[in-house]
């Protein structure tokens, strides 16, 4: 369900200042590459907030926030998993571990990352481009 976007200081206090900087860099990275509808929602049982990127009724990815933690989730369907599998050697070990441990449901493989810094951002961009080609030049 839609919620009012948290104020910057509320989000910063919730996740911690260092993770808030990582959050902002990730948002900037996605916004640089994708022109998408952005929606704030309740984060369900596990998270306080969800920040979802969508276009044409399809979700690109979601960011999550809770106390001292941020999350980046991307869901791959069958075809997207095949593309990822073909390029597995191009990803960092941490990304491969999340992929291998992710549960596969009827609607896809749900990969949840909990970034502590920007070290996985190149992999995140590659994952996003499998899901949808960047639409900003």
N, C-alpha and C positions, 0 to 999 in steps of 0.2 A: 504494500500500500504506500502511496506517495507520502513523503514527509517533507517538512520544511528543511531546507539545507542548513546544516549547522554553521554557525559563525566561525570564522577562521580561528579565533582564540579557543573556542570550545573544542574544535577538532584537534588543534595543537595540544591542548591540555589532555585530551582523551588518549591520543596515540603516543605522545611525547614529542618534544621539539625536534629531535633528530629524525624520527619517523615521519613527522609532518613535512619536513624538507624532502624526504624520499617520496612521499605522497605527491607533493606539488611538482616534483620533477617528472614523476610518472604521468600525472595528468597533463603536464605541458608536452611531454613526448607524444602521447596519444593525440592531443589536440593539434599538434604540428602536422600529424600524418593523416588524421581522419576528421571529416566533417560529419558529426553524428549528433543525434538527439541525446541529451544527457538527463538522467532521472535519478533523483534521490529517493531511496526507500528505506524502510525499516530493515535492519540486517537480520531479522529472524531471531532464532534462539542463540546462535553462536556469535553474532555480531551486533553492534549498535546501529551502524549505518551501512547501506549499500549505495554505491554510485555506479549506475549502469549506463553503458554506451550502447545505443540501438540505432538502427536505421531500417526502414521498411518492415518493421515488426520483428526484425532479427537482432539478437543481441551479439555484439562484437566481444565484449568482455565486461567484467564488473570489478570494481574496487570495493574493498570492505574495510571498516574501521571498528576497533574495539579497544579496550584499555591496553595500552602499550603494544599494540599490534596493528599492522595493516595487511590486507590480503589483496591478491590479484588473481581473479579466476577467469579461465577461458575454457570453453567446452568444445571438444572436437567430435564431429560426427564421423561416420565410417570413412568417407572419402578424405577428410582432413587428417584422420589418423594414418591413412595410407601415405599421404604426402609427407607427414612427419617421419614415419618409419623409413621412408626412402632417403631422408636427409639426417638421420639420427647422429651421424658422425660430426655434424656441424654444430652440435649443442654441447653446453657445459654439463659436467657430471650432475650438478645439482638439478638442472632442468630435466635430465634423463631420469633421475631418481623420482622426481615429482610425477613425471609422466608414467613411469612404471608402477608407482604405488597408487595412482589415481583409480578410483572406482569407475567402471563402465556401466552406465545405466542404459535403458531403452533409447534415450535421446542423446546419448553420447558419453564421452569420457570427460569427467569433471576434474580439471587440474587446478588446484588451489596452491598458490605460492604465497609465502609470507616474507616478502623482501625486507631485509634489514638495511640495505644500501642499494646503490645503483648497478651493482655488478652483473645482474641478470637482465638488464634493460635491452641489450642487443638481442638476447634470446627472446625476450617478450615481443620485440618488434618482428622477429622472424615468425613467431607463433601467430601474431596478429595478421601478418601478411598471408599466412596459410588460410586463415579464416576469411579474410577479405583484403583485397589489394588496397593500399592507401589511396584515398581519393582527394588528397591535397598535394599540390606540387610546389 
